[in-house]
Amino acid sequence: SVLIKDLTTDAILYQKESNLSLPIASTTKIMTALVASEYFRPNSVLTVGNFSLVDGAKVGLTVGEKLTFRSLLYGMLLNSGNDAAFAIAENYPGGVAGFVAAMNKKAQDLNLSHTHFDNPAGFDSPDHYSSAEDLAKITEEALKNSELSRIFATKETRVLSVDKKETHKLVNLNKLLSSLPGVLGVKTGYTDAAKENLVGLVDREGHRILTVVLGSDDRFG
């Protein structure tokens, strides 16, 4: 499933099965980042709780650790940390359930007809899906936030806990950031059910091109 859009002219350059509802793995975290950024301030201090002890890609957070919201965003969007995604959701009003409800409310506000969330990280579930077209809309909305745009384009960094006792080295899983000129993000995703996913952004020759690829066997190719 593919959608390629020129954000400079709003033209759709290519699409294939772009309205198909599919598992989207960690590209979910674009919506997580968008919803959370509308509530938390960058320097809000969040506490890691038990919900954050989840499987898959991790930052390596420990229960009770305190980090700024900005640090958790970097951990969630570069390392694709599931622990960071759940830590953000835990600190939202109503906890993880309240946060997922806010994600679905945002999907309604953006008129996304092929999208539903049941967790903030992108774990496979029959009730967790989106489409290439809907993901493009979510990403366009997220790119309006300059802080998120900057994080999407970051190759690597380090974040510290508030007490400076914990250091987390973060490396972006998007290999295109290091290998091709003009690449500005956005987010990778992988699970067995979703296969390889990539929401990509490239700025070349005066055009910003957004590419959403779902269910691929070679997302970077």
VENWO-V621429 format. One record per residue. N is the residue number from 1. RES is the residue in three letters. SS is DSSP state (@ for helix, = for strand, . for the rest). PSI is psi in degrees with one decimal (NA if undefined). Layout:
n:res:ss:psi
N:RES:SS:PSI
N:RES:SS:PSI
This chain:
n:res:ss:psi
1:SER:.:128.6
2:VAL:=:142.8
3:LEU:=:129.5
4:ILE:=:123.2
5:LYS:=:135.4
6:ASP:=:107.1
7:LEU:.:-18.8
8:THR:.:-36.5
9:THR:.:-6.6
10:ASP:.:14.4
11:ALA:=:137.3
12:ILE:=:118.0
13:LEU:=:-30.3
14:TYR:=:142.9
15:GLN:=:149.2
16:LYS:=:118.4
17:GLU:.:40.6
18:SER:.:-9.9
19:ASN:.:9.4
20:LEU:.:129.2
21:SER:.:121.9
22:LEU:=:158.1
23:PRO:.:141.1
24:ILE:.:4.4
25:ALA:@:-137.6
26:SER:@:-2.6
27:THR:@:-15.9
28:THR:@:-35.4
29:LYS:@:-14.1
30:ILE:@:-43.7
31:MET:@:-39.6
32:THR:@:-45.8
33:ALA:@:-40.8
34:LEU:@:-50.4
35:VAL:@:-44.8
36:ALA:@:-37.0
37:SER:@:-20.5
38:GLU:.:-9.1
39:TYR:.:-52.3
40:PHE:.:151.3
41:ARG:.:154.2
42:PRO:.:-35.7
43:ASN:.:9.5
44:SER:.:136.2
45:VAL:=:122.6
46:LEU:=:147.7
47:THR:=:130.7
48:VAL:.:128.7
49:GLY:.:-174.1
50:ASN:@:-29.0
51:PHE:@:-25.3
52:SER:@:-6.5
53:LEU:.:70.9
54:VAL:.:168.8
55:ASP:.:177.2
56:GLY:.:-158.6
57:ALA:.:138.1
58:LYS:.:156.8
59:VAL:.:-32.5
60:GLY:.:34.5
61:LEU:.:152.5
62:THR:.:147.5
63:VAL:.:130.7
64:GLY:.:-14.7
65:GLU:.:140.2
66:LYS:=:130.1
67:LEU:=:159.3
68:THR:=:156.7
69:PHE:@:-40.4
70:ARG:@:-43.5
71:SER:@:-40.9
72:LEU:@:-35.5
73:LEU:@:-46.3
74:TYR:@:-43.8
75:GLY:@:-36.3
76:MET:@:-37.0
77:LEU:@:-24.4
78:LEU:.:-62.3
79:ASN:.:-10.7
80:SER:.:39.2
81:GLY:.:113.6
82:ASN:@:-32.6
83:ASP:@:-38.2
84:ALA:@:-39.3
85:ALA:@:-44.4
86:PHE:@:-32.9
87:ALA:@:-41.9
88:ILE:@:-47.8
89:ALA:@:-37.7
90:GLU:@:-33.1
91:ASN:.:-0.9
92:TYR:.:151.8
93:PRO:.:127.2
94:GLY:.:3.8
95:GLY:@:-154.0
96:VAL:@:-43.2
97:ALA:@:-41.8
98:GLY:@:-37.7
99:PHE:@:-44.1
100:VAL:@:-37.9
101:ALA:@:-39.1
102:ALA:@:-35.1
103:MET:@:-44.2
104:ASN:@:-33.2
105:LYS:@:-41.5
106:LYS:@:-38.9
107:ALA:@:-40.0
108:GLN:@:-44.6
109:ASP:@:-32.7
110:LEU:.:5.3
111:ASN:.:44.4
112:LEU:.:113.2
113:SER:.:-4.0
114:HIS:.:30.1
115:THR:.:135.9
116:HIS:=:142.1
117:PHE:.:146.1
118:ASP:.:6.4
119:ASN:.:159.2
120:PRO:.:-4.8
121:ALA:.:-31.0
122:GLY:.:17.5
123:PHE:.:144.2
124:ASP:.:137.0
125:SER:.:145.7
126:PRO:.:-23.4
127:ASP:.:17.0
128:HIS:.:108.4
129:TYR:=:163.0
130:SER:=:-172.7
131:SER:.:165.5
132:ALA:@:-41.5
133:GLU:@:-44.8
134:ASP:@:-41.0
135:LEU:@:-35.0
136:ALA:@:-41.2
137:LYS:@:-42.6
138:ILE:@:-44.1
139:THR:@:-42.4
140:GLU:@:-40.2
141:GLU:@:-42.5
142:ALA:@:-34.3
143:LEU:.:-13.3
144:LYS:.:-17.5
145:ASN:.:112.8
146:SER:@:-33.7
147:GLU:@:-45.8
148:LEU:@:-41.7
149:SER:@:-40.5
150:ARG:@:-42.2
151:ILE:@:-43.4
152:PHE:@:-33.1
153:ALA:.:0.8
154:THR:.:127.8
155:LYS:.:-46.1
156:GLU:=:157.3
157:THR:=:179.4
158:ARG:=:144.2
159:VAL:=:149.8
160:LEU:=:149.3
161:SER:.:161.5
162:VAL:.:-35.2
163:ASP:.:3.7
164:LYS:.:9.3
165:LYS:.:-25.9
166:GLU:.:132.6
167:THR:=:135.5
168:HIS:=:118.1
169:LYS:=:128.4
170:LEU:=:133.0
171:VAL:=:128.5
172:ASN:.:132.6
173:LEU:.:-8.0
174:ASN:.:100.4
175:LYS:.:-22.6
176:LEU:@:-24.4
177:LEU:@:-33.6
178:SER:@:-15.7
179:SER:@:-14.9
180:LEU:.:143.0
181:PRO:.:143.9
182:GLY:.:-0.6
183:VAL:=:130.6
184:LEU:=:21.0
185:GLY:=:-159.2
186:VAL:=:-53.2
187:LYS:=:137.7
188:THR:=:168.7
189:GLY:=:143.9
190:TYR:=:130.2
191:THR:=:168.6
192:ASP:.:-41.6
193:ALA:.:-39.0
194:ALA:.:-19.2
195:LYS:=:-151.5
196:GLU:=:131.4
197:ASN:=:149.4
198:LEU:=:125.6
199:VAL:=:114.2
200:GLY:=:151.0
201:LEU:=:130.3
202:VAL:=:140.3
203:ASP:=:109.6
204:ARG:=:138.1
205:GLU:.:40.2
206:GLY:.:9.3
207:HIS:=:137.8
208:ARG:=:116.7
209:ILE:=:124.8
210:LEU:=:128.7
211:THR:=:125.3
212:VAL:=:121.5
213:VAL:=:122.3
214:LEU:=:144.5
215:GLY:=:33.1
216:SER:=:160.7
217:ASP:.:-5.7
218:ASP:.:70.3
219:ARG:.:-37.9
220:PHE:.:-33.6
221:GLY:.:NA
